[in-house]
Amino acid sequence: MSFSTLSNATRASVISVAIAVIGFAALSFIGNAIAAPIAFAIGAIITGITIKLTTPSSSSSAAVETTTLYVGNLPYRANETSVRTLFAEHGQVLSVRLMKDKHTGKRRGFGFVEMPEADAKEAIQSLNDVEYQQRTLKVREANERTLHPTE
């Protein structure tokens, strides 16, 4: 196994140990008067190397892809909590938005649920054309027209 095949955390540990051994050997030959400042400098070097090598790269912290689902034919009495509970049985629910009439404030019978992509596919397969509170749900991926309904 070569040094280049080690993970960043392992490389940082190897470098830290190597610098500590070199520092100990150097301090053994130097008088006590300047040992403390040298030990401080060596500690700063070790800490700096460790922090630099263990910082995660931007490519490894990819965001989870999400899908927004259109949920149609919802019962008018359904609220965000009940819809969240229904969809949570099929995966992680990131958000729920139920549309209301802007003049009356009453629910319009449809909404949107945002989920991770894999969970959204499972929810579509499991909940489309399923009866919920005496209504047959219509669940599919939302498109631009349904995401921004007019009126």
C-alpha positions in Angstrom: 0.0 0.0 0.0 1.5 3.3 -1.0 1.0 6.7 0.8 -1.0 8.1 -2.1 -3.7 5.4 -1.7 -4.5 6.3 2.0 -7.5 8.4 2.8 -7.0 12.0 3.8 -7.6 11.3 7.5 -5.1 8.4 7.5 -2.5 10.6 5.7 -3.0 13.3 8.2 -2.5 10.9 11.1 0.7 9.5 9.5 2.1 13.0 8.9 1.1 14.0 12.5 2.9 11.0 14.0 6.0 11.6 11.8 6.2 15.3 12.8 5.7 14.4 16.4 8.6 11.9 16.3 10.8 14.4 14.5 9.8 17.1 17.1 10.5 14.8 20.0 14.0 13.9 18.6 14.7 17.6 18.0 13.6 18.6 21.5 15.8 15.9 23.0 18.9 17.6 21.6 17.9 21.2 22.4 18.1 22.8 25.8 15.1 23.5 28.0 15.2 27.3 27.4 13.8 27.1 23.9 12.0 23.8 24.1 8.5 25.3 24.8 8.5 27.7 21.8 9.6 24.9 19.5 6.9 22.6 20.9 4.3 25.3 20.3 5.5 25.7 16.7 5.5 22.0 16.0 1.9 21.8 17.5 0.8 24.6 15.2 2.3 22.8 12.2 0.6 19.5 13.1 -2.8 21.2 13.6 -2.5 23.1 10.3 -1.7 20.0 8.3 -4.5 18.0 9.9 -7.1 20.6 9.2 -5.9 21.1 5.7 -5.9 17.4 4.8 -9.3 16.5 6.5 -11.4 19.2 4.9 -14.0 17.5 2.7 -13.8 18.3 -0.9 -16.8 19.9 -2.7 -17.3 16.9 -5.0 -17.9 14.6 -2.1 -20.7 16.7 -0.5 -23.2 16.4 -3.3 -26.8 17.5 -2.6 -29.6 14.9 -2.6 -31.6 15.2 -5.8 -35.3 15.9 -5.0 -38.5 15.5 -6.9 -41.7 17.5 -6.4 -44.8 15.5 -6.7 -48.2 16.8 -7.8 -51.0 15.3 -5.6 -54.4 15.8 -7.1 -58.0 15.0 -6.0 -57.1 15.6 -2.3 -60.0 15.8 0.1 -60.8 19.4 0.9 -60.5 18.6 4.6 -57.0 17.2 4.3 -54.3 19.4 5.8 -50.5 19.5 5.5 -49.9 17.3 8.5 -52.2 14.5 7.2 -50.7 14.6 3.8 -47.1 14.6 5.3 -48.1 11.5 7.4 -49.5 9.7 4.4 -46.3 10.3 2.2 -43.9 9.7 5.1 -44.9 6.0 5.0 -43.1 5.9 1.6 -40.0 7.9 2.4 -38.6 11.2 3.6 -40.9 14.2 3.1 -39.1 17.5 2.7 -42.1 19.8 2.2 -45.8 19.8 1.7 -47.8 22.7 0.1 -51.5 22.5 -0.3 -53.1 25.1 -2.6 -55.8 27.4 -1.4 -58.1 29.7 -3.2 -56.7 33.2 -2.8 -60.2 34.8 -2.4 -61.9 32.3 -0.1 -58.9 30.7 1.6 -60.4 27.2 1.1 -58.3 24.3 -0.1 -58.4 23.7 -3.8 -58.0 19.9 -3.6 -54.4 19.6 -4.8 -50.9 20.2 -3.6 -47.3 19.4 -3.9 -45.0 17.1 -1.9 -41.2 17.3 -2.2 -39.2 14.1 -1.5 -35.8 12.6 -2.4 -35.9 11.2 -5.9 -35.9 7.5 -5.0 -38.6 8.0 -2.3 -40.7 10.0 -4.8 -40.8 7.1 -7.3 -41.9 4.8 -4.5 -44.6 7.2 -3.4 -45.9 7.5 -7.0 -46.1 3.7 -7.4 -47.7 3.2 -4.0 -50.2 6.2 -3.8 -51.4 6.9 -7.4 -55.0 5.8 -7.8 -55.3 4.9 -4.1 -58.4 5.9 -2.1 -57.7 8.4 0.6 -60.5 9.8 2.8 -63.1 8.7 0.1 -61.1 10.3 -2.8 -58.9 8.6 -5.4 -55.5 10.3 -5.3 -53.7 11.3 -8.5 -49.9 11.3 -7.8 -47.3 12.1 -10.4 -44.2 14.2 -10.9 -45.0 17.9 -11.0 -44.3 19.8 -14.2 -43.7 23.6 -14.6 -47.4 24.2 -15.3 -48.6 22.5 -12.1 -45.8 23.9 -10.0 -47.0 27.5 -10.6 -50.8 27.3 -10.9 -52.6 30.4 -11.9 -55.8 31.4 -10.1 
